[in-house]
Amino acid sequence: SRYELREPLDREWGSAVGDGNWTGIVGTLQHQQADFSLDLTLTESRSRVMDYSRVYYQDPMIIVSPKPTPLPRHLALTRPFEGELWLVVTVCTFVLGIILWLLQKMWSWVSGDRGASLVSTLFDSWGMLLMKPITEIPTNTNGRVLVGWWLLTCVIITTAYRSSFIAHLSVQSKYPPINNFQDLLNRDGWSWGSKALEGTTYVYFNQSSDPDIQKIFKKIEIYPMEDGLKRVLAGGFSLIVVKMYAKVHAGEIFFDQYGNSPYQLARTEYPIFGGNVWGFRQGAPFTSQISKMKLRLIEAGLLNLWLDDIIKTKNELRNSERDKDELPLNT
């Protein structure tokens, strides 16, 4: 038998043009100009104009970011508590000072003693938090009970702060990694990009109803892969790539000869529609047979074996080429 393998004339995967027709590979199958294609991403709209075999692989998108850098050492003074907790401690300290002043003021009206000033009670409330002795102990019972409870609270707060502070000095903290689109949007002054968006990758961003994905698409920058990775290393930038591309080229772009990587791969993966399939013209008689054969290959584990072999071969070729380049001139 003779087979003819060719690219679509417009060199596109396939997009709807609005009148029911499609471009690229999908359009070729739609108009019965080819029997099948080797690789397409399955979508609901594509499935209406072509037949397809079973899904054999999911190739999600991931985010490549610079590896988190250590936080400045001088921030270790404030890192033991979150900002909300610092606010609560500050407000409670001021409120306690005011309440203590009011209690002593009311007691001075009853007993005729000289009442404490507001400034001195505020300083005392802060002094107790800093484990300093207070200048004047309240003479009334209510004031002494309030001071006792506040002293107990201060012991708990300062003990927690000191233990956390020592831990932050012992272990260098780092900026949180970027693991999803929400992290990208929440990072101040951060930008992101991708390779040219084509086919279902473009549709994924352009037609998504997810507000986060819409915001990502609105500000996405287009770069060639190599230039995008250079931007990542410069800092303040993340690159959105297809996972298999990252795995195949990991040895070239993600690791140096010592196995170190300046890049951080996000944990969250974003599947692109239904996965990878072979597309067929509608009514093709061999669709079911090819689907059954694919199922056997998947169940036998051959697909993962072949993919791992491709990655291994690619890395071995890269290592051999690098070793040749590093040979001394006198060999």
Residue frames relative to the residue before (quaternion, step in Angstrom):
aa qw qx qy qz dx dy dz
S 1.0000 0.0000 0.0000 0.0000 0.00 0.00 0.00
R 0.2772 -0.7590 0.5726 0.1388 3.54 -1.16 0.70
Y 0.1072 -0.7946 0.5970 0.0277 3.54 -0.90 1.03
E 0.1966 -0.7651 0.6037 0.1075 3.54 -1.11 0.72
L 0.1204 -0.7929 0.5966 0.0282 3.57 -0.69 1.15
R 0.1313 0.8037 -0.5653 0.1315 3.58 -0.64 1.07
E 0.4679 -0.6415 0.5312 0.2956 3.53 -1.31 0.37
P 0.5606 -0.5693 0.4518 0.3969 3.61 -1.16 0.40
L 0.6163 -0.5914 0.3707 0.3647 3.56 -1.08 0.70
D 0.7362 0.3984 -0.2395 0.4919 3.61 0.99 -0.73
R 0.3767 -0.7681 0.4508 0.2548 3.60 1.34 0.08
E 0.5101 0.6073 -0.4417 0.4194 3.58 0.95 0.92
W 0.5569 -0.5985 0.4587 0.3483 3.53 -1.27 0.44
G 0.6248 -0.5401 0.3474 0.4441 3.55 0.90 -0.85
S 0.1112 0.7763 -0.6097 0.1155 3.55 -0.66 1.16
A 0.5104 -0.6339 0.4855 0.3193 3.56 -1.13 0.67
V 0.2820 -0.7839 0.5351 0.1398 3.59 -0.92 0.92
G 0.6576 -0.5728 0.2927 0.3922 3.60 1.24 0.17
D 0.7347 0.3748 -0.2355 0.5140 3.61 1.15 -0.39
G 0.6851 -0.4699 0.2767 0.4829 3.56 1.23 0.41
N 0.6438 0.5025 -0.3155 0.4832 3.56 1.27 -0.23
W 0.2763 -0.7515 0.5838 0.1348 3.51 -1.32 0.48
T 0.4001 -0.6826 0.5559 0.2550 3.52 -1.28 0.49
G 0.7889 0.4104 -0.2160 0.4031 3.54 -1.35 -0.17
I 0.8257 -0.2002 0.1746 0.4976 3.52 -1.23 -0.65
V 0.6443 0.5239 -0.3317 0.4476 3.58 0.94 -0.85
G 0.6596 0.5012 -0.3090 0.4672 3.59 0.96 -0.80
T 0.6155 0.5442 -0.3428 0.4555 3.58 1.06 -0.71
L 0.6769 0.4615 -0.2872 0.4964 3.58 0.97 -0.83
Q 0.6188 0.5655 -0.3436 0.4234 3.58 1.00 -0.80
H 0.7663 0.3484 -0.1751 0.5107 3.58 0.94 -0.89
Q 0.5213 -0.6934 0.3897 0.3092 3.57 1.23 0.57
Q 0.4102 0.7175 -0.4674 0.3139 3.60 1.09 0.66
A 0.7568 0.1463 -0.1355 0.6224 3.58 1.31 0.08
D 0.5184 -0.6550 0.4577 0.3045 3.55 -1.19 0.55
F 0.7902 -0.1699 0.1241 0.5756 3.61 0.90 -0.83
S 0.3016 -0.7156 0.5982 0.1979 3.53 -1.33 0.30
L 0.5369 -0.6758 0.4141 0.2890 3.55 -1.11 0.67
D 0.8257 0.0170 0.0230 0.5634 3.61 0.99 -0.61
L 0.1696 0.7476 -0.6273 0.1372 3.53 -0.86 1.06
T 0.3964 -0.6655 0.5664 0.2814 3.54 -1.24 0.46
L 0.3757 -0.7619 0.4906 0.1940 3.54 -0.72 1.10
T 0.0357 0.7551 -0.6541 0.0273 3.53 -1.04 0.94
E 0.6479 -0.5313 0.3701 0.4011 3.56 -1.22 0.42
S 0.6764 0.4905 -0.3048 0.4571 3.60 0.93 -0.83
R 0.6395 0.5112 -0.3347 0.4665 3.61 1.01 -0.67
S 0.6439 0.5510 -0.3306 0.4152 3.57 1.00 -0.78
R 0.6123 0.5643 -0.3583 0.4222 3.62 1.20 -0.33
V 0.7596 0.3514 -0.2016 0.5089 3.63 1.15 -0.41
M 0.7765 0.1988 -0.1458 0.5799 3.60 1.23 0.05
D 0.4252 -0.6397 0.5623 0.3064 3.53 -1.32 0.25
Y 0.1110 -0.8021 0.5849 0.0469 3.58 -1.19 0.36
S 0.4667 -0.6462 0.5274 0.2941 3.53 -1.26 0.49
R 0.7064 -0.4336 0.3243 0.4558 3.58 -1.27 0.01
V 0.5632 -0.5791 0.4665 0.3602 3.56 -1.22 0.54
Y 0.1296 -0.8236 0.5501 0.0482 3.57 -0.76 1.01
Y 0.8115 0.0546 -0.0364 0.5806 3.61 1.18 -0.22
Q 0.2252 -0.7287 0.6316 0.1388 3.53 -1.21 0.71
D 0.0603 -0.8081 0.5859 -0.0026 3.57 -0.65 1.11
P 0.0858 -0.8513 0.5164 0.0351 3.60 0.23 1.24
M 0.4854 -0.6149 0.5268 0.3298 3.51 -1.37 0.12
I 0.0980 -0.7734 0.6241 0.0524 3.54 -1.17 0.67
I 0.4218 -0.6869 0.5361 0.2507 3.54 -1.31 0.31
V 0.1615 -0.7664 0.6176 0.0720 3.56 -0.86 1.04
S 0.0182 0.8085 -0.5833 0.0759 3.57 -0.64 1.15
P 0.6011 -0.5245 0.4230 0.4297 3.59 -1.21 0.19
K 0.5668 -0.5956 0.4368 0.3650 3.56 -1.06 0.70
P 0.5599 -0.6313 0.4075 0.3492 3.63 -0.87 0.88
T 0.2936 -0.7612 0.5596 0.1456 3.55 -0.93 0.95
P 0.6145 -0.5622 0.3927 0.3901 3.61 -1.16 0.48
L 0.4895 -0.6396 0.5111 0.3001 3.54 -1.17 0.64
P 0.6046 -0.5606 0.4055 0.3947 3.63 -1.10 0.54
R 0.5515 -0.6460 0.4228 0.3159 3.56 -0.98 0.88
H 0.6580 0.5421 -0.3354 0.4008 3.59 0.95 -0.82
L 0.6114 0.5528 -0.3563 0.4400 3.60 1.22 -0.32
A 0.4528 0.6969 -0.4511 0.3253 3.59 1.26 -0.09
L 0.5729 0.6012 -0.3824 0.4052 3.61 1.16 -0.46
T 0.7734 0.3436 -0.1802 0.5013 3.59 1.03 -0.73
R 0.5613 0.6557 -0.3811 0.3313 3.63 1.16 -0.41
P 0.5426 0.6277 -0.4373 0.3469 3.70 1.00 -0.43
F 0.7732 0.2148 -0.1320 0.5820 3.61 1.10 -0.64
E 0.4910 -0.6229 0.5203 0.3165 3.54 -1.22 0.58
G 0.6838 -0.5076 0.3369 0.4016 3.56 -1.24 0.41
E 0.6384 0.5305 -0.3314 0.4485 3.58 1.02 -0.79
L 0.6626 0.5006 -0.3122 0.4614 3.59 0.99 -0.80
W 0.6115 0.5309 -0.3512 0.4700 3.58 1.03 -0.73
L 0.6502 0.5172 -0.3176 0.4570 3.59 0.96 -0.82
V 0.6501 0.5147 -0.3159 0.4611 3.58 0.96 -0.86
V 0.6577 0.5067 -0.3149 0.4600 3.60 0.91 -0.90
T 0.6594 0.5148 -0.3108 0.4512 3.59 0.93 -0.88
V 0.6780 0.4863 -0.2940 0.4663 3.57 0.86 -0.97
C 0.6621 0.5122 -0.3131 0.4486 3.60 0.90 -0.90
T 0.6406 0.5289 -0.3311 0.4475 3.58 1.00 -0.77
F 0.6682 0.4807 -0.3005 0.4819 3.58 0.95 -0.86
V 0.6567 0.5125 -0.3181 0.4528 3.60 0.92 -0.88
L 0.6448 0.5160 -0.3307 0.4567 3.58 0.97 -0.82
G 0.6409 0.5275 -0.3319 0.4482 3.59 0.97 -0.81
I 0.6601 0.4987 -0.3070 0.4705 3.58 1.01 -0.83
I 0.6567 0.5031 -0.3169 0.4639 3.61 0.93 -0.87
L 0.6491 0.5137 -0.3198 0.4609 3.58 0.96 -0.84
W 0.6395 0.5161 -0.3224 0.4699 3.59 1.03 -0.76
L 0.6544 0.5101 -0.3167 0.4596 3.61 0.97 -0.84
L 0.6408 0.5236 -0.3303 0.4541 3.60 0.97 -0.83
Q 0.6927 0.4590 -0.2855 0.4774 3.58 0.89 -0.88
K 0.6123 0.5486 -0.3523 0.4472 3.57 1.11 -0.65
M 0.6735 0.4799 -0.2960 0.4780 3.57 0.94 -0.90
W 0.6456 0.5139 -0.3299 0.4586 3.60 1.01 -0.72
S 0.6314 0.5302 -0.3378 0.4540 3.59 1.05 -0.69
W 0.6226 0.5257 -0.3524 0.4603 3.60 1.12 -0.61
V 0.6843 0.4810 -0.2845 0.4684 3.58 1.04 -0.76
S 0.7781 0.3665 -0.1785 0.4779 3.57 0.82 -1.04
G 0.4339 -0.7037 0.4608 0.3227 3.57 1.14 -0.46
D 0.4719 0.6647 -0.4521 0.3622 3.59 1.27 0.12
R 0.5858 -0.5583 0.4497 0.3781 3.52 -1.33 0.27
G 0.3294 -0.7639 0.5255 0.1784 3.58 -0.72 1.05
A 0.5350 -0.6202 0.4718 0.3265 3.54 -1.24 0.55
S 0.4918 -0.6528 0.4876 0.3070 3.56 -1.17 0.57
L 0.6292 -0.5500 0.3960 0.3805 3.56 -1.23 0.50
V 0.6410 0.5357 -0.3321 0.4381 3.58 0.97 -0.82
S 0.6766 0.4980 -0.3058 0.4480 3.59 0.90 -0.89
T 0.6641 0.4895 -0.3217 0.4646 3.62 0.98 -0.75
L 0.6199 0.5236 -0.3473 0.4701 3.60 1.07 -0.66
F 0.6519 0.4982 -0.3155 0.4768 3.57 0.99 -0.82
D 0.6377 0.5256 -0.3306 0.4559 3.59 1.02 -0.74
S 0.6489 0.5155 -0.3285 0.4531 3.61 0.95 -0.81
W 0.6700 0.4618 -0.2966 0.4998 3.59 1.03 -0.74
G 0.6249 0.5491 -0.3405 0.4382 3.58 1.06 -0.71
M 0.6412 0.5101 -0.3270 0.4709 3.58 1.01 -0.77
L 0.6291 0.5269 -0.3383 0.4607 3.59 1.05 -0.72
L 0.7209 0.4007 -0.2286 0.5172 3.58 1.12 -0.71
M 0.4902 -0.6979 0.3981 0.3377 3.58 1.33 0.35
K 0.4385 0.6518 -0.4859 0.3831 3.56 0.99 0.90
P 0.5303 -0.6334 0.4426 0.3489 3.64 -1.00 0.69
I 0.4502 -0.6888 0.4949 0.2791 3.57 -1.01 0.80
T 0.5555 -0.6503 0.4183 0.3058 3.56 -1.15 0.68
E 0.8111 0.0601 0.0041 0.5817 3.59 1.08 -0.71
I 0.2954 -0.7588 0.5584 0.1584 3.58 -0.69 1.14
P 0.5030 -0.6555 0.4580 0.3279 3.63 -0.84 0.88
T 0.4082 -0.7249 0.5055 0.2286 3.56 -1.06 0.77
N 0.6740 0.4770 -0.3044 0.4749 3.61 1.14 -0.49
T 0.6313 -0.5783 0.3756 0.3549 3.56 -1.20 0.66
N 0.6525 0.5293 -0.3265 0.4329 3.58 0.89 -0.90
G 0.6565 0.5111 -0.3082 0.4613 3.56 0.98 -0.83
R 0.6615 0.5050 -0.3114 0.4588 3.58 0.98 -0.83
V 0.6293 0.5194 -0.3360 0.4704 3.61 1.02 -0.76
L 0.6518 0.5133 -0.3145 0.4613 3.58 0.96 -0.88
V 0.6525 0.5014 -0.3140 0.4736 3.59 0.96 -0.84
G 0.6413 0.5349 -0.3297 0.4405 3.60 0.98 -0.80
W 0.6723 0.4802 -0.2966 0.4790 3.58 0.92 -0.89
W 0.6547 0.5061 -0.3216 0.4603 3.59 1.00 -0.76
L 0.6153 0.5338 -0.3483 0.4638 3.59 1.06 -0.69
L 0.6433 0.5096 -0.3216 0.4724 3.60 0.99 -0.80
T 0.6452 0.5119 -0.3167 0.4706 3.57 1.00 -0.84
C 0.6523 0.5217 -0.3156 0.4501 3.58 0.97 -0.85
V 0.6172 0.5389 -0.3481 0.4555 3.60 1.03 -0.74
I 0.6610 0.4999 -0.3064 0.4682 3.58 0.95 -0.88
I 0.6726 0.5040 -0.3024 0.4495 3.59 0.89 -0.94
T 0.7068 0.4637 -0.2782 0.4561 3.58 0.79 -0.98
T 0.6202 0.5319 -0.3487 0.4591 3.60 1.04 -0.67
A 0.6607 0.4937 -0.3033 0.4773 3.58 0.95 -0.89
Y 0.6566 0.5157 -0.3167 0.4501 3.59 0.96 -0.84
R 0.6832 0.4991 -0.3041 0.4377 3.58 0.81 -0.95
S 0.6644 0.4958 -0.3161 0.4614 3.59 0.90 -0.85
S 0.6705 0.4791 -0.3002 0.4804 3.59 0.97 -0.82
F 0.6289 0.5410 -0.3340 0.4474 3.58 1.04 -0.75
I 0.6466 0.5062 -0.3155 0.4756 3.59 0.97 -0.83
A 0.6437 0.5215 -0.3226 0.4578 3.58 1.00 -0.81
H 0.6676 0.4935 -0.3067 0.4654 3.60 0.97 -0.80
L 0.6521 0.4889 -0.3231 0.4810 3.59 1.11 -0.57
S 0.6594 0.5181 -0.3087 0.4488 3.59 1.08 -0.68
V 0.7825 0.1943 -0.0882 0.5849 3.59 0.98 -0.87
Q 0.3969 -0.7337 0.5040 0.2241 3.56 -0.69 1.11
S 0.2921 -0.7653 0.5509 0.1596 3.58 -0.65 1.12
K 0.2284 -0.7718 0.5821 0.1152 3.55 -1.22 0.58
Y 0.6166 -0.5102 0.4351 0.4125 3.52 -1.30 0.30
P 0.5479 -0.6213 0.4285 0.3607 3.64 -0.98 0.69
P 0.4781 -0.6757 0.4729 0.3019 3.62 -0.98 0.77
I 0.4458 -0.6470 0.5444 0.2937 3.54 -1.30 0.36
N 0.0261 -0.8445 0.5334 -0.0394 3.58 -0.47 1.21
N 0.8042 0.0953 -0.0654 0.5831 3.61 1.19 -0.15
F 0.7160 -0.4439 0.3218 0.4322 3.55 -1.34 0.10
Q 0.6153 0.5544 -0.3529 0.4354 3.59 1.05 -0.70
D 0.6233 0.5284 -0.3376 0.4673 3.59 1.05 -0.72
L 0.6204 0.5379 -0.3396 0.4587 3.59 1.04 -0.74
L 0.7007 0.4766 -0.2726 0.4556 3.56 0.86 -0.98
N 0.6923 0.4840 -0.2795 0.4564 3.59 1.07 -0.68
R 0.6050 0.5700 -0.3603 0.4234 3.60 1.21 -0.34
D 0.3763 -0.7489 0.5037 0.2093 3.57 -0.55 1.18
G 0.8461 0.1725 -0.1374 0.4853 3.55 -1.03 0.84
W 0.5211 0.6458 -0.4037 0.3853 3.59 1.24 0.31
S 0.1038 -0.7725 0.6230 0.0657 3.57 -1.15 0.67
W 0.1561 -0.7899 0.5893 0.0662 3.58 -1.26 0.33
G 0.0725 -0.8039 0.5901 0.0144 3.53 -1.24 0.46
S 0.1811 -0.7602 0.6150 0.1056 3.53 -1.36 -0.06
K 0.6002 -0.4700 0.4665 0.4486 3.50 -1.35 -0.04
A 0.7101 -0.4184 0.3225 0.4655 3.56 -1.29 0.15
L 0.3551 -0.7453 0.5296 0.1947 3.57 -0.78 1.06
E 0.0632 0.8031 -0.5828 0.1068 3.54 -0.61 1.19
G 0.8362 0.2231 -0.1431 0.4802 3.55 -1.28 0.41
T 0.8407 -0.1457 0.1244 0.5066 3.55 -0.97 -0.91
T 0.5574 0.5871 -0.4041 0.4259 3.60 1.15 -0.40
Y 0.6532 0.4907 -0.3003 0.4923 3.57 1.02 -0.82
V 0.6525 0.5121 -0.3141 0.4620 3.58 0.93 -0.89
Y 0.6041 0.5790 -0.3536 0.4180 3.59 1.01 -0.83
F 0.7360 0.3917 -0.2281 0.5028 3.58 0.90 -0.89
N 0.7048 0.5090 -0.2779 0.4085 3.57 0.84 -0.99
Q 0.7958 0.3042 -0.1406 0.5044 3.59 0.98 -0.81
S 0.4192 0.7166 -0.4704 0.2992 3.60 1.20 0.18
S 0.3451 -0.7307 0.5543 0.1995 3.56 -1.12 0.74
D 0.4887 0.6501 -0.4324 0.3892 3.59 1.31 -0.03
P 0.4310 -0.7267 0.4606 0.2720 3.65 -0.61 1.03
D 0.6200 0.5383 -0.3533 0.4482 3.61 1.06 -0.65
I 0.6686 0.4849 -0.3030 0.4755 3.60 0.92 -0.88
Q 0.6175 0.5380 -0.3461 0.4577 3.60 1.05 -0.68
K 0.6588 0.4919 -0.3076 0.4790 3.59 1.00 -0.81
I 0.6213 0.5312 -0.3384 0.4662 3.59 1.04 -0.76
F 0.6789 0.4996 -0.2880 0.4545 3.59 0.89 -0.97
K 0.6326 0.5640 -0.3353 0.4114 3.58 1.00 -0.79
K 0.7958 0.2931 -0.1372 0.5119 3.59 1.00 -0.79
I 0.4049 0.7340 -0.4728 0.2715 3.60 1.23 0.17
E 0.2359 -0.7568 0.5979 0.1188 3.56 -1.08 0.81
I 0.3312 -0.7562 0.5378 0.1712 3.57 -0.99 0.87
Y 0.0698 0.7847 -0.6078 0.0996 3.55 -0.82 1.11
P 0.5060 -0.5528 0.5387 0.3849 3.57 -1.23 0.34
M 0.6726 -0.5363 0.3190 0.3977 3.57 -1.12 0.67
E 0.6885 0.4904 -0.2984 0.4432 3.59 0.78 -0.97
D 0.6719 0.4831 -0.3005 0.4742 3.59 0.93 -0.86
G 0.6313 0.5409 -0.3336 0.4446 3.58 1.04 -0.73
L 0.6596 0.4995 -0.3077 0.4698 3.58 1.00 -0.82
K 0.6118 0.5281 -0.3510 0.4728 3.59 1.10 -0.61
R 0.6281 0.5226 -0.3315 0.4716 3.58 1.04 -0.74
V 0.6158 0.5459 -0.3438 0.4524 3.59 1.03 -0.77
L 0.6776 0.4933 -0.2938 0.4595 3.58 0.90 -0.92
A 0.6218 0.5499 -0.3452 0.4380 3.58 1.12 -0.59
G 0.5074 -0.6712 0.4022 0.3610 3.58 1.25 -0.34
G 0.7999 0.3093 -0.2303 0.4599 3.54 -1.24 0.53
F 0.7114 0.3962 -0.2244 0.5353 3.58 1.25 0.34
S 0.1035 -0.7717 0.6253 0.0529 3.56 -1.14 0.77
L 0.2703 -0.7562 0.5804 0.1350 3.53 -1.19 0.67
I 0.2442 -0.7579 0.5925 0.1221 3.57 -0.89 1.00
V 0.0691 0.8156 -0.5627 0.1157 3.58 -0.49 1.22
V 0.5523 -0.5670 0.4880 0.3680 3.54 -1.35 0.24
K 0.5629 -0.6675 0.3747 0.3117 3.57 -0.83 1.02
M 0.6656 0.5089 -0.3283 0.4362 3.61 0.86 -0.87
Y 0.6156 0.5311 -0.3512 0.4644 3.58 1.03 -0.71
A 0.6516 0.5096 -0.3153 0.4651 3.56 0.99 -0.82
K 0.6672 0.5039 -0.3074 0.4543 3.61 0.96 -0.84
V 0.6669 0.5050 -0.3099 0.4518 3.59 0.91 -0.89
H 0.7757 0.3286 -0.1665 0.5124 3.57 0.96 -0.86
A 0.3238 0.7811 -0.4898 0.2125 3.58 1.24 0.20
G 0.6641 0.5245 -0.3149 0.4299 3.57 0.93 -0.84
E 0.6929 0.4749 -0.2772 0.4664 3.57 1.13 -0.60
I 0.8368 0.2654 -0.0927 0.4698 3.55 0.79 -1.01
F 0.7412 0.4352 -0.2410 0.4507 3.60 1.08 -0.50
F 0.7951 0.2221 -0.1203 0.5514 3.62 1.11 -0.45
D 0.3519 -0.7024 0.5694 0.2421 3.54 -1.13 0.66
Q 0.7477 -0.4161 0.2671 0.4432 3.58 -1.29 -0.05
Y 0.6804 0.4609 -0.2927 0.4887 3.60 1.21 -0.29
G 0.5723 -0.6254 0.3668 0.3831 3.59 1.25 0.12
N 0.5188 0.6298 -0.4230 0.3941 3.59 1.24 0.23
S 0.1463 -0.7940 0.5866 0.0628 3.55 -1.08 0.71
P 0.3011 -0.7504 0.5565 0.1912 3.60 -0.92 0.85
Y 0.6373 0.5423 -0.3090 0.4520 3.57 1.32 -0.04
Q 0.2279 -0.7412 0.6174 0.1324 3.52 -1.28 0.57
L 0.2231 -0.7721 0.5825 0.1215 3.59 -0.75 1.07
A 0.4622 -0.6985 0.4755 0.2691 3.58 -0.81 1.01
R 0.5024 -0.6602 0.4738 0.2954 3.56 -1.13 0.65
T 0.6681 0.4929 -0.3040 0.4672 3.58 1.06 -0.68
E 0.1461 -0.7731 0.6137 0.0664 3.55 -0.97 0.94
Y 0.2281 -0.7800 0.5735 0.1027 3.55 -1.04 0.84
P 0.2760 -0.7862 0.5295 0.1593 3.61 -0.23 1.25
I 0.3228 -0.7308 0.5719 0.1863 3.55 -1.07 0.81
F 0.8247 -0.2266 0.0954 0.5094 3.57 -0.24 1.32
G 0.8478 -0.2736 0.1537 0.4274 3.58 -1.11 -0.70
G 0.6298 -0.5204 0.3535 0.4556 3.59 1.18 -0.26
N 0.6381 -0.5420 0.4030 0.3698 3.56 -1.36 -0.04
V 0.0163 0.7848 -0.6174 0.0516 3.55 -0.97 0.96
W 0.4216 -0.5886 0.5857 0.3643 3.50 -1.41 -0.16
G 0.2882 -0.7653 0.5525 0.1611 3.56 -0.91 0.92
F 0.1187 -0.7904 0.5996 0.0415 3.58 -1.10 0.74
R 0.5289 -0.5685 0.5048 0.3772 3.54 -1.21 0.45
Q 0.5759 -0.6102 0.4137 0.3534 3.55 -1.03 0.73
G 0.7975 0.2706 -0.2287 0.4884 3.54 -0.90 0.99
A 0.3949 0.7167 -0.4922 0.2968 3.61 1.23 0.08
P 0.4253 -0.7605 0.4314 0.2336 3.62 -0.70 1.05
F 0.7087 0.4813 -0.2617 0.4445 3.60 1.17 -0.38
T 0.3656 0.7597 -0.4776 0.2470 3.61 1.23 0.15
S 0.6978 0.4778 -0.2867 0.4501 3.59 0.80 -0.97
Q 0.6380 0.5291 -0.3383 0.4455 3.60 0.99 -0.76
I 0.6652 0.4852 -0.3063 0.4778 3.59 0.95 -0.85
S 0.6261 0.5333 -0.3417 0.4548 3.61 1.01 -0.72
K 0.6512 0.5079 -0.3146 0.4679 3.58 0.98 -0.82
M 0.6513 0.5048 -0.3216 0.4665 3.58 0.97 -0.81
K 0.6222 0.5323 -0.3364 0.4651 3.59 1.02 -0.76
L 0.6406 0.5332 -0.3251 0.4469 3.56 0.94 -0.88
R 0.6476 0.5107 -0.3191 0.4668 3.59 0.97 -0.80
L 0.6542 0.5098 -0.3163 0.4604 3.59 0.96 -0.83
I 0.6572 0.5047 -0.3100 0.4662 3.58 0.99 -0.83
E 0.6730 0.4976 -0.2974 0.4594 3.59 0.90 -0.91
A 0.6709 0.4851 -0.2955 0.4767 3.58 1.12 -0.61
G 0.4828 -0.6926 0.4173 0.3364 3.59 1.26 -0.15
L 0.4043 0.7464 -0.4574 0.2650 3.58 1.24 0.19
L 0.6050 0.5734 -0.3741 0.4066 3.60 1.02 -0.68
N 0.6848 0.4615 -0.2863 0.4859 3.59 0.85 -0.94
L 0.6170 0.5494 -0.3407 0.4487 3.57 1.06 -0.74
W 0.6831 0.4815 -0.2906 0.4659 3.58 0.89 -0.90
L 0.6451 0.5149 -0.3271 0.4600 3.59 0.98 -0.79
D 0.6549 0.4977 -0.3106 0.4764 3.58 0.95 -0.84
D 0.6383 0.5286 -0.3265 0.4545 3.58 1.05 -0.74
I 0.6198 0.5341 -0.3418 0.4623 3.59 1.05 -0.74
I 0.6724 0.4913 -0.2975 0.4669 3.56 0.89 -0.94
K 0.6528 0.5168 -0.3127 0.4572 3.58 0.95 -0.87
T 0.6611 0.5027 -0.3068 0.4648 3.59 0.91 -0.91
K 0.6367 0.5329 -0.3238 0.4536 3.56 0.98 -0.85
N 0.6829 0.4797 -0.2900 0.4684 3.59 0.90 -0.87
E 0.6358 0.5247 -0.3324 0.4583 3.60 1.03 -0.75
L 0.6438 0.5069 -0.3228 0.4737 3.59 0.98 -0.77
R 0.6495 0.5133 -0.3226 0.4589 3.56 0.97 -0.83
N 0.6696 0.5025 -0.3033 0.4552 3.59 0.93 -0.90
S 0.6555 0.5061 -0.3194 0.4607 3.59 0.98 -0.80
E 0.6504 0.5012 -0.3196 0.4728 3.59 1.00 -0.76
R 0.6504 0.5072 -0.3198 0.4663 3.58 1.01 -0.75
D 0.6380 0.5244 -0.3302 0.4571 3.59 1.02 -0.78
K 0.6328 0.5257 -0.3330 0.4607 3.59 1.03 -0.73
D 0.6659 0.5075 -0.3017 0.4561 3.56 0.98 -0.84
E 0.7206 0.4483 -0.2486 0.4669 3.58 1.12 -0.62
L 0.4174 0.7055 -0.4801 0.3123 3.62 1.24 0.08
P 0.4600 -0.6769 0.4880 0.3034 3.63 -0.91 0.81
L 0.6154 -0.6000 0.3783 0.3438 3.55 -1.17 0.60
N 0.7017 0.4840 -0.2828 0.4398 3.63 1.09 -0.53
T 0.4694 0.6700 -0.4657 0.3374 3.63 1.15 0.26
